[in-house]
Amino acid sequence: MTELCAIALGSNLSSEIGDSEKIVRSAIVQLSSFSEIEIIRVSRWYRTKAITLPNSPPQPDYINGCAILKTSLQPLQLLQLLFHTEQMFGRERRERWGARTLDLDLLLYGDRQIDNPELVIPHPRMCDRAFVLLPLAEIAADWIHPIAGIAIASLAQKHTVLDL
């Protein structure tokens, strides 16, 4: 059995692979190489300001976007594969909201609601983030948020344009 999933992608650090846009594009290619994943749609890429903790040094802007996947993986398996992919691109988890070469977030897994220590779906902060909702609305406007009960496009309407 397969399920449609939504993920968010972001990068604000370059690596030996290249700049942030090249990294997120390469991450899509890498994800599509796994036999359990089919890339259905990818949003355009947005340049956004980094969210930082108070009194943290400024960070470079992010490149953000979203993708719709079809997968045969269960939610925790998919999450582990996303973490593995981040590590392949040099991601090191040092601090919350720190700069990173690649950030992959599992936003939605069909219409499931999951709330356990390893995984919360839908992503608990997605409705507050323009850098998630606007690209997601491009590719999944009619997807109904399992908790809010309304379409992603409606959730995105409260946010402004992201391009800098």
Backbone as numpy.savetxt, mean C-alpha at the origin, in Angstrom:
# Nx Ny Nz CAx CAy CAz Cx Cy Cz
-9.04 -21.39 -4.43 -9.87 -20.21 -4.43 -8.99 -18.96 -4.43
-9.40 -17.95 -5.18 -8.65 -16.70 -5.22 -9.49 -15.57 -4.64
-8.79 -14.52 -4.24 -9.45 -13.36 -3.63 -8.81 -12.09 -4.17
-9.62 -11.05 -4.35 -9.09 -9.75 -4.71 -8.61 -9.04 -3.45
-7.46 -8.40 -3.56 -6.86 -7.68 -2.45 -6.41 -6.32 -2.94
-6.32 -5.39 -2.02 -5.78 -4.07 -2.33 -4.56 -3.84 -1.46
-3.50 -3.33 -2.08 -2.30 -2.98 -1.33 -1.92 -1.54 -1.64
-1.22 -0.93 -0.70 -0.63 0.39 -0.91 0.88 0.20 -1.01
1.50 0.99 -1.87 2.94 0.96 -2.05 3.49 2.36 -1.80
4.66 2.44 -1.18 5.29 3.72 -0.97 6.79 3.56 -0.85
7.50 4.63 -1.19 8.96 4.66 -1.05 9.40 6.12 -0.95
10.35 6.38 -0.04 10.96 7.71 -0.02 12.47 7.67 0.16
13.05 6.51 -0.03 14.51 6.38 -0.02 14.96 5.67 -1.29
16.01 6.15 -1.89 16.59 5.47 -3.04 17.43 4.30 -2.55
17.74 3.42 -3.47 18.61 2.29 -3.15 19.45 1.99 -4.39
20.17 0.87 -4.33 20.96 0.48 -5.50 20.06 0.19 -6.70
18.78 -0.05 -6.46 17.81 -0.30 -7.54 17.50 1.00 -8.28
17.51 2.11 -7.55 17.22 3.40 -8.18 16.42 4.29 -7.25
15.73 5.27 -7.86 14.95 6.21 -7.07 13.63 5.57 -6.62
12.87 6.31 -5.83 11.65 5.77 -5.25 10.64 5.30 -6.29
10.48 6.04 -7.38 9.52 5.60 -8.39 9.96 4.29 -9.04
11.24 4.18 -9.30 11.73 2.91 -9.87 11.52 1.76 -8.89
11.69 2.03 -7.61 11.51 0.99 -6.59 10.06 0.50 -6.58
9.08 1.41 -6.54 7.69 0.95 -6.47 7.28 0.24 -7.76
7.77 0.72 -8.89 7.49 0.03 -10.15 8.12 -1.37 -10.16
9.33 -1.46 -9.67 10.02 -2.76 -9.60 9.33 -3.70 -8.62
8.78 -3.15 -7.55 8.06 -3.97 -6.59 6.82 -4.61 -7.23
6.14 -3.87 -8.09 4.98 -4.44 -8.82 5.45 -5.60 -9.69
6.55 -5.43 -10.38 7.09 -6.50 -11.23 7.45 -7.70 -10.36
8.09 -7.45 -9.22 8.47 -8.55 -8.32 7.23 -9.29 -7.82
6.21 -8.56 -7.39 5.00 -9.21 -6.89 4.34 -10.05 -7.99
4.37 -9.56 -9.21 3.75 -10.31 -10.31 4.52 -11.58 -10.65
5.76 -11.69 -10.18 6.55 -12.88 -10.47 6.16 -14.07 -9.58
5.44 -13.81 -8.51 4.98 -14.90 -7.64 3.78 -15.57 -8.27
3.80 -16.89 -8.35 2.72 -17.63 -9.03 1.38 -17.47 -8.32
1.38 -17.13 -7.05 0.14 -16.98 -6.29 -0.49 -15.61 -6.43
0.15 -14.71 -7.19 -0.34 -13.33 -7.31 -0.49 -12.95 -8.77
-1.60 -12.32 -9.06 -1.82 -11.71 -10.37 -2.13 -10.24 -10.13
-1.39 -9.36 -10.78 -1.64 -7.93 -10.67 -2.81 -7.60 -11.60
-3.86 -7.04 -11.03 -5.06 -6.71 -11.81 -5.01 -5.26 -12.29
-4.71 -4.33 -11.39 -4.65 -2.91 -11.72 -3.63 -2.21 -10.83
-3.03 -1.15 -11.38 -2.10 -0.32 -10.62 -2.50 1.13 -10.85
-2.54 1.91 -9.78 -2.85 3.33 -9.89 -1.67 4.08 -10.50
-1.88 5.33 -10.77 -0.73 6.18 -11.11 0.04 6.45 -9.83
1.21 7.01 -9.96 2.07 7.28 -8.81 1.91 8.72 -8.38
1.86 8.94 -7.08 1.68 10.26 -6.49 2.91 10.61 -5.66
3.28 11.89 -5.70 4.34 12.38 -4.82 3.65 13.03 -3.63
4.01 12.61 -2.42 3.35 13.10 -1.21 4.37 13.44 -0.13
3.97 14.31 0.77 4.82 14.66 1.91 4.84 13.49 2.89
5.98 13.27 3.51 6.13 12.21 4.50 5.39 12.56 5.78
4.76 11.57 6.39 4.18 11.71 7.72 5.27 11.35 8.71
5.55 12.23 9.64 6.61 11.97 10.62 6.07 12.15 12.03
6.78 11.57 12.97 6.44 11.75 14.37 6.86 13.16 14.80
6.20 13.72 15.81 6.62 15.05 16.30 8.09 15.05 16.68
8.75 16.15 16.38 10.17 16.35 16.69 11.11 15.43 15.91
10.59 14.79 14.86 11.44 13.96 14.00 12.03 14.83 12.89
13.21 14.46 12.40 13.78 15.23 11.29 12.92 15.08 10.04
12.95 16.06 9.14 12.17 15.95 7.90 12.68 14.79 7.06
11.78 14.25 6.25 12.11 13.14 5.36 11.85 13.56 3.91
12.46 12.85 2.97 12.14 13.10 1.56 10.67 12.77 1.28
10.14 13.37 0.21 8.78 13.06 -0.22 8.66 11.59 -0.60
7.45 11.08 -0.49 7.15 9.71 -0.88 6.64 9.64 -2.31
6.83 8.51 -2.91 6.08 8.09 -4.10 5.10 7.05 -3.59
3.80 7.28 -3.80 2.75 6.39 -3.32 1.83 5.97 -4.44
1.26 4.79 -4.30 0.26 4.29 -5.23 -0.41 3.07 -4.62
-1.35 2.51 -5.36 -2.05 1.31 -4.91 -2.14 0.32 -6.05
-2.39 -0.93 -5.69 -2.56 -1.99 -6.67 -3.65 -2.94 -6.19
-4.34 -3.51 -7.17 -5.30 -4.57 -6.90 -4.66 -5.88 -7.35
-4.67 -6.86 -6.46 -4.09 -8.17 -6.73 -5.18 -9.23 -6.67
-4.98 -10.28 -7.41 -5.76 -11.50 -7.22 -4.77 -12.52 -6.68
-5.14 -13.16 -5.57 -4.21 -14.09 -4.95 -4.90 -15.34 -4.44
-4.13 -16.41 -4.40 -4.59 -17.66 -3.79 -4.04 -17.78 -2.36
-3.24 -16.81 -1.94 -2.68 -16.82 -0.59 -3.72 -16.40 0.44
-3.63 -16.96 1.62 -4.45 -16.52 2.73 -3.89 -15.18 3.24
-4.69 -14.40 3.98 -4.23 -13.06 4.37 -2.87 -13.01 5.06
-2.62 -13.86 6.04 -1.32 -13.83 6.72 -0.18 -14.26 5.81
-0.45 -15.19 4.91 0.57 -15.60 3.93 0.91 -14.42 3.01
-0.12 -13.71 2.57 0.12 -12.55 1.71 0.90 -11.48 2.46
0.54 -11.23 3.70 1.26 -10.25 4.50 2.74 -10.63 4.61
3.03 -11.89 4.86 4.41 -12.34 4.96 5.16 -12.17 3.64
4.48 -12.42 2.54 5.10 -12.23 1.23 5.38 -10.74 0.98
4.48 -9.86 1.43 4.71 -8.42 1.30 5.92 -8.00 2.13
6.03 -8.52 3.37 7.20 -8.22 4.21 8.48 -8.72 3.55
8.43 -9.92 3.00 9.59 -10.50 2.31 10.00 -9.61 1.13
9.02 -9.11 0.38 9.30 -8.25 -0.77 9.92 -6.94 -0.31
9.41 -6.37 0.78 10.03 -5.15 1.33 11.51 -5.40 1.64
11.81 -6.53 2.27 13.20 -6.85 2.62 14.07 -7.01 1.38
13.49 -7.58 0.31 14.23 -7.73 -0.94 14.67 -6.38 -1.49
13.90 -5.33 -1.17 14.19 -3.98 -1.65 14.92 -3.15 -0.60
15.46 -3.81 0.43 16.30 -3.13 1.41 15.56 -2.51 2.58
14.30 -2.86 2.78 13.54 -2.29 3.89 14.08 -2.80 5.22
14.31 -1.86 6.13 14.69 -2.19 7.49 13.68 -1.52 8.40
13.06 -2.29 9.28 12.06 -1.76 10.21 12.77 -1.30 11.48
13.06 0.01 11.52 13.78 0.55 12.67 12.87 1.39 13.56
12.08 2.25 12.94 11.23 3.14 13.71 9.90 3.33 12.99
8.87 3.58 13.77 7.55 3.82 13.20 7.59 5.10 12.37
7.04 5.04 11.19 6.94 6.15 10.26 8.31 6.69 9.83
9.33 5.85 9.91 10.64 6.25 9.44 10.73 6.16 7.93
11.75 6.79 7.38 11.98 6.72 5.93 12.24 5.27 5.54
11.86 4.91 4.30 12.01 3.52 3.88 12.16 3.41 2.37
12.87 2.37 1.98 13.02 2.11 0.55 11.72 1.60 -0.05
10.97 0.79 0.72 9.70 0.24 0.23 8.78 -0.05 1.40
7.55 0.38 1.26 6.51 0.09 2.24 5.33 -0.52 1.48
4.94 -1.72 1.88 3.80 -2.41 1.28 2.79 -2.68 2.38
1.58 -2.13 2.23 0.53 -2.33 3.22 -0.62 -3.09 2.60
-1.10 -4.10 3.30 -2.29 -4.83 2.89 -3.50 -4.05 3.39
-4.26 -3.50 2.46 -5.38 -2.63 2.80 -6.68 -3.40 2.95
-7.00 -4.19 1.94 -8.27 -4.92 1.87 -8.01 -6.32 1.35
-8.77 -7.26 1.87 -8.71 -8.64 1.41 -10.16 -9.05 1.20
-10.63 -8.91 -0.03 -12.05 -9.15 -0.32 -12.89 -8.27 0.57
-13.91 -8.86 1.19 -14.74 -8.10 2.12 -14.50 -8.55 3.56
-13.36 -9.19 3.79 -13.06 -9.72 5.12 -12.72 -8.62 6.12
-13.05 -8.92 7.37 -12.62 -8.12 8.50 -11.79 -9.03 9.39
-10.56 -8.63 9.65 -9.64 -9.41 10.47 -9.07 -8.46 11.52
-9.04 -8.91 12.75 -8.48 -8.09 13.82 -7.75 -9.02 14.79
-6.45 -9.19 14.53 -5.63 -9.99 15.44 -4.26 -9.31 15.56
-3.42 -9.77 16.47 -2.14 -9.08 16.70 -1.24 -8.97 15.47
-1.34 -9.92 14.54 -0.47 -9.90 13.36 -1.03 -9.07 12.22
-2.36 -8.94 12.16 -2.96 -8.33 10.97 -4.33 -7.76 11.29
-4.54 -6.52 10.83 -5.85 -5.89 10.92 -6.27 -5.49 9.51
-7.43 -6.02 9.08 -7.99 -5.70 7.76 -9.46 -5.37 7.96
-9.94 -4.29 7.36 -9.20 -3.34 6.54 -8.13 -2.60 7.34
-7.16 -2.10 6.62 -6.06 -1.38 7.26 -6.66 -0.28 8.14
-6.26 -0.22 9.40 -6.95 0.66 10.35 -6.83 2.16 10.08
-5.83 2.60 9.34 -5.66 4.04 9.10 -5.91 4.44 7.64
-6.37 3.51 6.82 -6.51 3.83 5.40 -7.51 4.93 5.14
-8.58 5.03 5.92 -9.62 6.03 5.67 -9.17 7.44 6.00
-8.07 7.58 6.72 -7.54 8.89 7.09 -6.44 9.37 6.16
-6.08 8.58 5.18 -4.88 8.87 4.39 -5.21 9.11 2.92
-5.07 10.35 2.52 -5.30 10.70 1.12 -4.36 9.92 0.21
-3.12 9.69 0.67 -2.14 9.00 -0.17 -2.49 7.53 -0.39
-3.48 7.03 0.35 -4.02 5.69 0.12 -5.34 5.78 -0.65
-6.26 6.59 -0.16 -7.61 6.60 -0.73 -7.67 7.13 -2.16
-6.92 8.17 -2.47 -7.01 8.72 -3.83 -6.48 7.75 -4.88
-5.31 7.14 -4.69 -4.89 6.15 -5.69 -5.79 4.91 -5.70
-6.28 4.51 -4.53 -7.16 3.35 -4.48 -8.49 3.63 -5.19
-9.00 4.83 -5.06 -10.25 5.20 -5.74 -10.09 5.17 -7.26
-8.89 5.41 -7.76 -8.64 5.32 -9.21 -8.89 3.92 -9.74
-8.55 2.93 -8.94 -8.55 1.55 -9.45 -9.61 0.66 -8.80
-10.27 1.17 -7.75 -11.27 0.36 -7.04 -12.36 1.26 -6.48
-12.86 2.16 -7.28 -13.83 3.16 -6.83 -15.06 2.54 -6.19
-15.54 1.43 -6.72 -16.78 0.83 -6.23 -16.58 -0.20 -5.12
-15.34 -0.48 -4.74 -15.08 -1.46 -3.68 -15.69 -0.90 -2.39
-16.50 -1.68 -1.73 -17.15 -1.26 -0.50 -16.24 -1.57 0.69
-15.95 -0.53 1.46 -15.14 -0.70 2.66 -15.93 -1.56 3.64
-15.35 -2.69 4.10 -16.10 -3.65 4.91 -16.64 -3.12 6.24
-16.04 -2.09 6.79 -16.52 -1.55 8.06 -17.35 -0.30 7.83
-16.85 0.63 7.01 -17.59 1.87 6.76 -18.87 1.62 5.96
-18.86 0.57 5.14 -20.04 0.23 4.36 -20.31 1.13 3.19
-19.30 1.91 2.79 -19.46 2.78 1.62 -18.29 2.58 0.66
-18.50 3.05 -0.55 -17.51 2.85 -1.61 -16.24 3.66 -1.34
-15.12 3.12 -1.80 -13.83 3.79 -1.68 -13.89 5.19 -2.29
-14.57 5.34 -3.42 -14.68 6.66 -4.06 -15.33 7.67 -3.12
-16.34 7.25 -2.38 -16.99 8.15 -1.42 -16.06 8.52 -0.27
-15.29 7.55 0.21 -14.32 7.83 1.27 -13.25 8.80 0.78
-12.88 8.69 -0.49 -11.82 9.53 -1.05 -12.26 10.97 -1.26
-13.55 11.20 -1.36 -14.04 12.55 -1.67 -13.67 13.59 -0.63
-13.42 13.18 0.60 -13.07 14.16 1.63 -11.61 14.61 1.56
-10.85 14.00 0.67 -9.43 14.31 0.56 -9.15 15.15 -0.66
-8.02 15.87 -0.62 -7.63 16.72 -1.72 -6.63 16.02 -2.62
-6.31 16.65 -3.71 -5.34 16.12 -4.65 -3.97 16.05 -4.00
-3.20 15.02 -4.36 -1.92 14.77 -3.73 -0.71 15.28 -4.50
-0.80 15.42 -5.78 0.38 15.77 -6.56 1.03 17.06 -6.05
2.34 17.04 -5.93 3.07 18.24 -5.51 3.56 18.98 -6.75
